Amino acid sequence: MTRDADLPDARDGLTRKERVVLWMLGELQKERDGRMVPLPMLYGRVLEHVDMSIAELQEIVARLGARR
């Protein structure tokens, strides 16, 4: 993947990785009938689409305003 994947999109300011995290979070919440999604479950699903470390995922989730 190129460096362009790390650049925010002009439309909404999200990077590709952030967009994948939000998309998978929404999908998992639907599967779990709106219940909270454990971070390891989210990480596994995100890795199916984009390569990132667990620390990077935690940073993205925190930046996007996840609650505990």
C-alpha positions in Angstrom: 0.0 0.0 0.0 1.2 3.5 -0.7 1.7 6.4 1.6 -1.6 7.8 0.3 -3.4 5.4 2.6 -2.2 7.5 5.5 -3.5 10.8 4.1 -6.9 12.0 5.3 -9.6 12.1 2.7 -10.7 15.6 1.8 -14.4 14.7 2.1 -14.4 13.7 5.8 -10.8 13.9 7.1 -10.6 10.1 7.8 -7.7 7.9 6.7 -8.4 4.6 5.1 -7.5 2.8 8.3 -9.9 5.0 10.4 -12.7 4.3 7.8 -12.1 0.6 8.0 -12.2 0.7 11.9 -15.5 2.6 11.9 -17.0 0.3 9.3 -16.0 -2.9 11.1 -17.1 -1.4 14.4 -20.6 -0.7 12.9 -20.8 -4.2 11.4 -19.8 -5.9 14.7 -22.3 -3.8 16.7 -25.0 -5.0 14.3 -24.0 -8.6 14.7 -24.0 -8.1 18.5 -27.4 -6.4 18.6 -25.9 -3.1 19.6 -23.7 -4.4 22.4 -20.2 -3.2 23.0 -17.5 -4.7 20.8 -14.4 -6.1 22.5 -11.2 -4.6 21.1 -9.6 -8.0 20.3 -12.6 -8.9 18.2 -12.5 -5.6 16.4 -8.7 -6.0 15.8 -9.2 -9.4 14.2 -11.8 -8.1 11.8 -9.9 -4.9 11.0 -6.8 -7.0 10.2 -8.7 -8.8 7.5 -8.8 -5.5 5.5 -5.8 -3.4 6.6 -2.5 -4.0 8.3 -2.0 -2.2 11.6 -0.6 -2.9 15.0 -2.8 -3.2 18.1 -1.3 0.1 19.4 -2.3 1.8 16.2 -5.9 0.4 16.5 -6.0 1.6 20.1 -4.9 5.1 19.1 -7.5 5.3 16.3 -10.3 4.0 18.6 -9.3 6.6 21.3 -9.1 9.4 18.8 -12.5 8.6 17.3 -14.0 8.8 20.8 -14.7 5.3 21.9 -16.3 4.8 25.3 -15.8 2.1 27.8 
